Amino acid sequence: MSYSFNRDEDATLVQAVQENLQQMSVQLGQPQDADAIQHLYQTAQALLSHLSPDPLTLARVAGVLLVYQLSDTDPSEEKWFKSELQTCSDGEAIEELVDSLSRPDSL
């Protein structure tokens, strides 16, 4: 499924997502400035450029990238996540990938 915006909606949604990411960084104890958040959002857009994800999916991916950036996550995990995103064929696959990060393995 692809999603398309009109310009006014696009600007409003992008601003709202970036503001929420900035608030998340504050809540996580490592505030990020607007430029860092904008770069993070652009990274998420670039990783999903082969698709047209809906705004919520894009925001979730940006949120995961923020957490990877702020936590003591092994850099190979972030690299794995980014490579997995690029192989996703649609928005549903992206959502499943993001959801799988918080599910404990059954083994």
N, C-alpha and C positions, 0 to 999 in steps of 0.2 A: 504494500500500500504506500502510495506517495502522498505527500502533503504539500500544498502550495499556499503561500501567504499573499495578502496584498501588502503594499509597502507600509501602511500605517500599522497593521496588525504585526507585521514582522518587526518593526522598530520597537513597538510596545512590548512584545514578547521577549525580544533579545534583552532589552533593558531590565525587564522583570527577572529574567533568569540570571543575569549578571548581578543584580542587586541581591538576589537570594544566595548566590554563590559567595558573594562578599560577606553576607551575614553568617553563612555556614563557616567560613574561615575564622570569623571572630569567635563563634561558638566553640570551634575546635581549638581555640587558644593561639592561633597563628594568623592574625589578620593580614589579608592581602590587599594591595591597593588596586584601584580600578584598572590600571594598565595590565597588571598581572592577571586579573580576572578576565579581561578582554582577550588576552593572549590564550588563556586556558579555553575559553569558549571557542575561539577561532581554531584551536587545535582539535577540539571535538568536531567542529564542522568539517575540517579537513579530513579527519578520519572517517567521516560518514559521507564524504562527497560523492561516493559511488551510488548513494541512495538519496531519497528525499524523506528523511524521517520526520515524524510529527514533532512538535515542539517539546512535548513531555519526554520523549525518547532522547532527544538531543540534550535536554537539561539533565536527565539521569546520567548520561555518558559524561557530561561535563562534571557532574557531582562526583562520580567515581574517580575521574582524573584528579579532581581537587583532593580527595582523600588520599590517593596514592602520593600526591605531591607533598602533602602535609604530614603524613605519618611516616613511621620507620619501615615502610614497605620495601622489600627487596626490589631493586630496580628491574630485575628480570620478570617480576610479576607484572609491573606496568608495561614492559615491553611485550609480554605475552598477551595482555589485554588488548593493547593496540593492534597487534597482529591479528588477533581473533576478530576484532571489529572489522578489519578490512576484508575478512572472508565472509562476513554476514551477507546473506542474500536479500534480506528484507528487514523491515522494522520489527517484526515478530522475533526474528533470530537475535536481533540486538537486545530486545527486552528479555529474552530467555538467557542470554549471556549475562546481562546485568543482574538478573534475579539469581542466577547460579552462584554469584559471588558471595551471597549471604546464606546460601543453603549449606548445611554441613554434609559432608560425604556420608553415604550410608554404610561405608565399609568400616 
